[in-house]
Amino acid sequence: MFKIEKKLKDSLGRAGILSTPHGDILTPAFAAVGTKATVKSLSSEQVKEAGSQVVLANTYHLYLEPGEKIIKKAGGLHKFMNWSGPTMTDSGGFQAFSLGVAFGNNLNKFIASDAPTPTEIEEAYDERKIKKAKITEDGVEFQSIIDGSKHFFTPEKSIQIQNDIGADIIFAFDECTSPHASKEYLREAMERTHRWAKRSLDEHIKLQNSSSAHFQQLFGIVQGGRHKDLRRESAQTIGSMDFAGFGIGGSFVKEDMATAVKWVNEILPEEKPRHLLGVGEPIDLILGVENGCDTFDCVSPTRIGRNGTLFTHTGKIHILNAKYRDLLEPIEKGCGCHTCQNFSVAYVAHLFRSKEMLGCTLASIHNVYFLNSLMLKIRASILNDTFSEFKEEFLKNYK
Amino acid sequence: MFKIEKKLKDSLGRAGILSTPHGDILTPAFAAVGTKATVKSLSSEQVKEAGSQVVLANTYHLYLEPGEKIIKKAGGLHKFMNWSGPTMTDSGGFQAFSLGVAFGNNLNKFIASDAPTPTEIEEAYDERKIKKAKITEDGVEFQSIIDGSKHFFTPEKSIQIQNDIGADIIFAFDECTSPHASKEYLREAMERTHRWAKRSLDEHIKLQNSSSAHFQQLFGIVQGGRHKDLRRESAQTIGSMDFAGFGIGGSFVKEDMATAVKWVNEILPEEKPRHLLGVGEPIDLILGVENGCDTFDCVSPTRIGRNGTLFTHTGKIHILNAKYRDLLEPIEKGCGCHTCQNFSVAYVAHLFRSKEMLGCTLASIHNVYFLNSLMLKIRASILNDTFSEFKEEFLKNYK
């Protein structure tokens, strides 16, 4: 299902093709995050036009609303949300983190995966008095942020839900940990994640033999925090299991990310695809590819877009800066996105000042296109043996 | 600029073609309202795909933000908002009403034109202590709902702003009155509107000779409230002036609308187009056409859409009704809109429950398409001599 086209000589980076029944993903690639079966503020056509090859949805959110059974009855995620390309779902394990140790601690500032935001959790807490999630060997008990009802996720349950949702690529149930957790706790959580990985895989194999969604590829998730020994042990253990590919999880302190990813990818089987969860900063994407990752996902392009922050090749800008009020030029000259091809910065700024939804849409289109375009350029540079030059040039300009 | 293709035998209704430099409008037609140079929650492509022929923007809002000079510098409304079809702007006169006599009285419940909403005004009032607008012979003095700054609109100023904005069809500056105003006040306001119409026309002629937007068509506005003698007097006076077409204004009590429109259209010159301002209920559109109106505008399809209310041929439905949670069918079977062609009610309901912007977009697409499609059917029934049957059938089903 994964074919490596070319490898970098002096690093772990590679370009490849990840095949799914809903189409090929040319890697390295960035997955647009469609948490609740919609990439926020964008239509499927706009997601596609912005160059996205794959959409990642969130198991936790879809389980709570509308419920995985409705999605299954609708013919799966693709049909439900009218996205004909490849899809992924994460496992819901991240919620063990955001509703668990990170609960109320604003700990997800280093993380970009689409857990309930601290605000969402706090609001739910205020309104419904929900309690901190409880992690046991069997799974995670948590209360719905929607109505406070109790729920229990196990590895088996996560895989069953993901099977019903029917994405092309699904993830094993894991426990994500805080970057500030003690090494003892990181080891404990990692070992639990390994046991959950085995249970996820067993359930997956069972379901693939009995369900209609027999095409699903299950990715195992490597944890281990910021510790080399733990990361390598996790990569060994997860890498030796019969997964179709791998996810690299954990809430990274920014400086640790590339190093931790390298430790892991030096060990993971080279021939299988690797997904870096929740990373979407341009620089991190370049470093992630250089250190052997093939796919990425992050809410950042749409989340910062809705706040009026836009990627450019010289760094991020904010649309409400007074200098953009009258600027009758595209957000970035030479950008091929729908927004830059058709609208001025002044128009987008006007929409934000007027609190018009189209502002969020146009900003998100630009940002998603920016990251997709960046991935295409990285890919081309690998295929053309110019990755180092590309990286150097990009980092020189991007402040 | 306006050609009547066919007239009904036993009423004032007709089908025609209203030509503008940005394309023909096949009438009767419904204009999508793009208050702030964007049809709320829709891209230009979505507006077009929903069958809209013409977009109406709001002079008052665009004057305050981003300012008409920026729009002019951008090449006019069409280029600024990337809408290549015909456009209209209203005159800002409606704000004399909503910021004036209707101020704080929630009086716009019978009205659908896109004035600041009572909530917007109340908020502005609370935050900025803005004062009630003051109407004098010269014009209207009002405070910005954005920052409380003072502004003065005169007929000349309104036409200058509309000339800068550069829509194909613009409206004379008028004073809209409350349906509950005394006859004395209605006469006073109507006579002022007539004097302002003359001043608007004079300014328009001056600008057409000196500006680049020489293609603009100015429509005069008939007022007169619910009184037959006033409406007829207004139609006589405005109808005798050299306008390219006419708007019929006023905040109607629902029952009065068709009657008042008939009084007016019996008098207005038959060969010129007539626009009924702020009307968008399906039944009112049918009655409006029957009584001689050619074009209409209203925020209703997008406003009720954002609230989760959807038009169907059996009446309006609300998406959050429990029965739609699992319904894997389009909003309305046989509907050709993008939403019904690609998504189930269950998906749209999920988006609304999840507070996802795409819900507003998909609902607005359906509603705008519904009204455009209704206008096309009315037009076809006029051309085919089946208007009465169409009307009877529609009213029988629509509850």
Interface residues (C-beta under 8 A of the other chain):
Chain A: K36 A37 T38 K40 S41 L42 S43 S44 Q46 H61 E65 P66 I70 K73 A74 F80 M81 N82 R325 D326 L328 N342 F343 S344 A346 Y347 A349 H350 L351 R353 S354 E356 M357 L358 C360 T361
Chain B: K36 A37 T38 K40 S41 L42 S43 S44 Q46 H61 E65 P66 I70 K73 A74 F80 M81 N82 R325 D326 L328 N342 F343 S344 A346 Y347 A349 H350 L351 R353 S354 E356 M357 L358 C360 T361
